[in-house]
Amino acid sequence: MEAARIAELLEPFLQKPKSGREELSAAQLDQLSDYLELLLRWNEKTNLTSVREPEEIVKRHFGESLFLASAVSGEAFATAIDVGSGAGFPGIPLKIYAPQIAVTLVESQNKKATFLKEVIRKLILTNIDVFSRRAEELQQKTDLVTLRAVEHFDDVLPVAAGLVDSKGRLALLIGSGQVAVAGKLLHGFEISTVPVPESRERVLQIARNQT
């Protein structure tokens, strides 16, 4: 897909309240185009995403991930962990958007972890690693933890929250039906919720660790 079309599709997800429309650089758009190409090719053999149409992938996966990245961009994060990264959302778009952040992608399924490593190699991303085991085995804390579309949400969320450093942030891309569950599980966090653009039920929750 042409970079100009990707930019057009992503425009609703990159709105800044104060500065208006935000634009990605040509280099960032090229990286997203290469990422999409890899995802489509691998998805023919490995079920990385149930969304098959390229423009829907850009809007639903890239757009949602970049909406999160844009929302947290005002914070001085040095490190981030993406729990249950799957095909790389939102961790890889976050890295493309904010290359200064050191990112760890947590993905225990071998085929998906292999795909993530190939994306990192193809896009020449630096200071980003794939942790190909369960998040419970990760012995570190971080400024920002991201979580999106994981199975067993009730079990994974407390694990993700435990990886957040003092005064750090947990950013969740979830359905509106999971908001109440998150509120009950996230003790010691101050939570704000905003709707994801062009979605009727997806929201971004940002939980601030108060400990």
MITI-174368 format. One line per 4 residues: number of its first residue (from 1); their letters; for each residue x, y, z of C-alpha. Coordinates in pm, whole numbers, always signed. Layout:
<atoms>
NUM = A = X/Y/Z  ... $
</atoms>
This chain:
<atoms>
1 = MEAA = +0/+0/+0  +124/+347/-87  +253/+557/+201  +13/+841/+111 $
5 = RIAE = -287/+610/+150  -159/+482/+485  -121/+842/+604  -477/+919/+494 $
9 = LLEP = -620/+619/+678  -427/+700/+995  -521/+1067/+1008  -820/+1026/+1248 $
13 = FLQK = -599/+847/+1501  -329/+1114/+1527  -524/+1418/+1635  -362/+1633/+1904 $
17 = PKSG = -606/+1841/+2114  -379/+2149/+2119  -179/+2131/+1799  -436/+1977/+1566 $
21 = REEL = -347/+1715/+1306  -20/+1530/+1355  +176/+1389/+1063  +410/+1094/+1046 $
25 = SAAQ = +742/+1136/+867  +813/+977/+530  +1051/+735/+701  +785/+630/+953 $
29 = LDQL = +529/+577/+677  +779/+365/+483  +833/+151/+792  +458/+105/+835 $
33 = SDYL = +425/+12/+466  +700/-250/+499  +539/-379/+819  +204/-416/+646 $
37 = ELLL = +363/-601/+355  +531/-846/+590  +213/-898/+791  +5/-972/+481 $
41 = RWNE = +263/-1217/+348  +307/-1404/+677  -65/-1404/+744  -120/-1625/+439 $
45 = KTNL = +53/-1911/+623  +40/-1812/+991  -273/-1680/+1156  -137/-1352/+1290 $
49 = TSVR = -462/-1158/+1256  -817/-1244/+1156  -839/-910/+973  -734/-976/+614 $
53 = EPEE = -816/-659/+422  -515/-424/+411  -704/-100/+474  -886/-254/+771 $
57 = IVKR = -551/-371/+913  -417/-17/+885  -721/+132/+1058  -787/-131/+1324 $
61 = HFGE = -435/-239/+1413  -200/+40/+1307  -449/+317/+1384  -544/+192/+1728 $
65 = SLFL = -180/+133/+1821  -72/+478/+1703  -364/+636/+1888  -218/+487/+2205 $
69 = ASAV = +133/+602/+2112  +9/+954/+2045  -188/+964/+2370  +113/+882/+2587 $
73 = SGEA = +366/+1084/+2387  +364/+1371/+2637  +523/+1147/+2901  +901/+1106/+2925 $
77 = FATA = +905/+727/+2892  +1244/+559/+2847  +1124/+197/+2846  +812/+4/+2750 $
81 = IDVG = +689/-355/+2765  +418/-482/+2528  +251/-783/+2693  +107/-1046/+2458 $
85 = SGAG = +242/-865/+2155  +106/-1112/+1899  +164/-958/+1555  +329/-659/+1721 $
89 = FPGI = +40/-437/+1825  +74/-191/+1981  +446/-239/+2054  +596/-204/+1707 $
93 = PLKI = +387/+100/+1602  +480/+254/+1938  +848/+200/+1855  +804/+350/+1509 $
97 = YAPQ = +621/+650/+1654  +867/+703/+1942  +1202/+543/+1840  +1376/+675/+2151 $
101 = IAVT = +1184/+432/+2374  +1346/+96/+2448  +1073/-163/+2383  +1037/-526/+2492 $
105 = LVES = +780/-733/+2303  +651/-1022/+2515  +519/-1309/+2302  +533/-1673/+2413 $
109 = QNKK = +404/-1831/+2088  +708/-1930/+1881  +567/-1850/+1535  +454/-1503/+1641 $
113 = ATFL = +784/-1436/+1817  +967/-1536/+1497  +751/-1295/+1298  +827/-1012/+1541 $
117 = KEVI = +1200/-1073/+1504  +1163/-1062/+1126  +978/-730/+1145  +1253/-587/+1365 $
121 = RKLI = +1516/-705/+1116  +1328/-582/+808  +1250/-239/+953  +1602/-204/+1100 $
125 = LTNI = +1460/-122/+1442  +1712/-83/+1723  +1682/-105/+2100  +1385/-341/+2076 $
129 = DVFS = +1379/-703/+2194  +1147/-1003/+2178  +1096/-1191/+2505  +963/-1525/+2382 $
133 = RRAE = +835/-1654/+2715  +544/-1572/+2943  +517/-1228/+3098  +525/-1385/+3446 $
137 = ELQQ = +888/-1479/+3379  +998/-1126/+3296  +1208/-995/+3583  +1194/-620/+3527 $
141 = KTDL = +974/-315/+3569  +921/-39/+3317  +787/+314/+3263  +508/+201/+3030 $
145 = VTLR = +327/-131/+2987  +88/-186/+2697  -178/-454/+2660  -419/-521/+2374 $
149 = AVEH = -651/-801/+2267  -512/-1075/+2490  -681/-1398/+2590  -762/-1452/+2958 $
153 = FDDV = -770/-1077/+3022  -862/-1118/+3392  -548/-1326/+3451  -306/-1128/+3233 $
157 = LPVA = -400/-779/+3353  -262/-819/+3710  +61/-960/+3563  +92/-658/+3331 $
161 = AGLV = +17/-421/+3617  +294/-583/+3819  +547/-483/+3552  +469/-111/+3587 $
165 = DSKG = +733/+87/+3774  +645/+333/+4047  +465/+631/+3890  +462/+445/+3557 $
169 = RLAL = +170/+394/+3321  -35/+98/+3199  -205/+159/+2863  -488/-77/+2772 $
173 = LIGS = -666/-109/+2437  -982/-295/+2532  -1353/-327/+2465  -1596/-115/+2664 $
177 = GQVA = -1725/-432/+2830  -1382/-482/+2993  -1365/-137/+3152  -1540/-240/+3474 $
181 = VAGK = -1320/-549/+3506  -1006/-339/+3469  -1133/-97/+3734  -1177/-378/+3984 $
185 = LLHG = -837/-535/+3916  -620/-224/+3903  -578/-136/+4268  -347/+158/+4331 $
189 = FEIS = -393/+301/+3982  -565/+621/+3872  -758/+540/+3552  -872/+759/+3262 $
193 = TVPV = -1070/+628/+2964  -1109/+771/+2614  -1286/+621/+2309  -1079/+497/+2017 $
197 = PESR = -1159/+692/+1698  -1380/+520/+1438  -1486/+249/+1684  -1817/+201/+1859 $
201 = ERVL = -1687/-1/+2151  -1307/+15/+2169  -1146/+236/+2433  -801/+335/+2551 $
205 = QIAR = -750/+319/+2925  -444/+481/+3077  -381/+370/+3435  -130/+569/+3638 $
209 = NQT = +53/+384/+3912  +10/+582/+4233  +256/+380/+4443 $
</atoms>
